[in-house]
Amino acid sequence: MDQKNILLLFVVFAIILGSCQAGPVVIEAAPDVDSNLIPESLSPEEATTLASLEQVDEFPLYTMNFQAEYTSGEMTGAISPIFQESPDWACSLFAIFGDPDDMLYGRNFDWDFSPGLLLFTDPPIGYASVSMVDLYYLGFGYDAAYGLAELPLEELTGLLDAPYLPFDGMNEAGLAIGMAAVPEGGVPPDPDKQTIDSLLVIRKILDGAATIEEAVEIIKTYNIDWGSGPALHYLVAEASGRSALVEFSKGEIVVRENQHPWQAATNFLVSEAGADPATRCWRYGVITEQVEASEGKLSTDEAMSLLESVSQANTQWSVVYRISTSEVQIVMGRDYSNVHYFQFPPEN
């Protein structure tokens, strides 16, 4: 066979191989569990929820399709972290809107060992959403985080609290949200407002907000309890190409909307950073330099590469939410050669 024909065969093979690459995984609900096998302590919906648990990464990362009912206002106290020693928080977040057909929300969660759960929820009243949950907060840390999908359902009941602990997420209206630790802003509690946990407010936003105005109003409705953890600020993005950074600064809630086709946040209060916030954090500087140079236009692969460039030794997961197409791209434990793709919403 001559060189020309060999080259032609190589090209044909490459085209066939490319056409066979798998698309995003569509999570399906677990089949109904045999009623005779359901523990008395669980409802059929709870059993179906727990039976949908699947491990998809060795870090580990799990997926679960939540079928049971829950109330986003049910858990009202602060959640006490299980960690004995708190490492430095160093999360990185950005939203980019330069390409209306591919608006993205990227986020690194930097913390202590955090086994991840990609959770799909669809409440009867509210928006369906996908969110990342740190399973350590549900009692599944260290060795207990492995092999969960093989355990009897009655040993997984702690996972039924997963909806109350989203660390970042996106809903079917195209609203995405994440948080990062910052210095305390000194906002005094209002005795006329209910006090809720700093993660539970993310659940309320995912369930009930389609715009940044609605998200901000939800945040302003409550006193936010940081518990024993650090204070937070929240970066919220909506499908129209708008975003806002909500901060608690100098005794007030401060809302900073995007002035460019992008917005970023790391671990300082931008509202207190002065004229050049990029000098306050090298990760913020790297992010803003790249998204500004690209005019807010990055592919999902480029967005994940940007997250890799600002990742650190304690980066637990990197996630890119495709606001325009409802897809999710996740890397666990900085293994950027192993990217997981998911389609949202799941099939029921």
KAPE-V131080 format. One record per residue. D_FIRST is the distance of its C-alpha to the first C-alpha in whole Angstrom. Layout:
D_FIRST + D_FIRST
This chain:
0 + 4 + 7 + 8 + 6 + 7 + 10 + 11 + 10 + 13 + 15 + 16 + 16 + 19 + 20 + 21 + 22 + 24 + 26 + 27 + 29 + 32 + 35 + 39 + 40 + 43 + 46 + 48 + 51 + 52 + 53 + 57 + 58 + 60 + 63 + 64 + 62 + 63 + 66 + 69 + 69 + 66 + 66 + 63 + 62 + 62 + 60 + 58 + 57 + 57 + 55 + 52 + 52 + 48 + 47 + 43 + 43 + 45 + 47 + 48 + 48 + 49 + 49 + 52 + 53 + 57 + 59 + 62 + 65 + 66 + 68 + 67 + 70 + 71 + 70 + 73 + 73 + 71 + 69 + 69 + 66 + 66 + 65 + 67 + 66 + 65 + 62 + 61 + 60 + 57 + 56 + 54 + 54 + 52 + 52 + 50 + 50 + 49 + 46 + 48 + 45 + 44 + 48 + 48 + 50 + 49 + 51 + 51 + 53 + 54 + 57 + 57 + 55 + 55 + 53 + 52 + 52 + 50 + 53 + 53 + 57 + 58 + 62 + 64 + 65 + 63 + 59 + 57 + 55 + 53 + 54 + 53 + 56 + 56 + 57 + 59 + 62 + 62 + 62 + 59 + 58 + 57 + 56 + 58 + 55 + 52 + 51 + 54 + 52 + 53 + 56 + 59 + 60 + 63 + 62 + 60 + 63 + 63 + 60 + 62 + 63 + 60 + 61 + 64 + 61 + 59 + 58 + 55 + 54 + 53 + 55 + 54 + 56 + 54 + 56 + 55 + 57 + 57 + 60 + 60 + 63 + 65 + 69 + 72 + 73 + 76 + 77 + 80 + 80 + 81 + 84 + 83 + 79 + 78 + 76 + 72 + 69 + 67 + 64 + 66 + 66 + 62 + 62 + 65 + 63 + 60 + 62 + 64 + 63 + 61 + 62 + 63 + 66 + 66 + 65 + 67 + 70 + 69 + 69 + 73 + 74 + 74 + 75 + 72 + 72 + 70 + 72 + 71 + 68 + 67 + 68 + 65 + 64 + 62 + 59 + 59 + 56 + 57 + 54 + 56 + 55 + 58 + 59 + 62 + 62 + 65 + 67 + 71 + 72 + 76 + 77 + 76 + 72 + 70 + 68 + 65 + 63 + 60 + 60 + 57 + 54 + 53 + 56 + 56 + 58 + 58 + 61 + 64 + 66 + 65 + 68 + 69 + 67 + 68 + 66 + 63 + 62 + 59 + 61 + 62 + 59 + 56 + 54 + 55 + 55 + 51 + 51 + 53 + 51 + 48 + 49 + 51 + 48 + 46 + 49 + 49 + 45 + 43 + 40 + 41 + 38 + 40 + 43 + 42 + 41 + 44 + 46 + 44 + 45 + 49 + 49 + 51 + 51 + 53 + 51 + 51 + 49 + 47 + 47 + 46 + 47 + 46 + 49 + 47 + 45 + 47 + 44 + 45 + 43 + 44 + 43 + 45 + 46 + 44 + 41 + 39 + 36 + 37 + 38 + 40 + 40 + 43 + 44 + 47 + 50 + 49 + 49 + 52
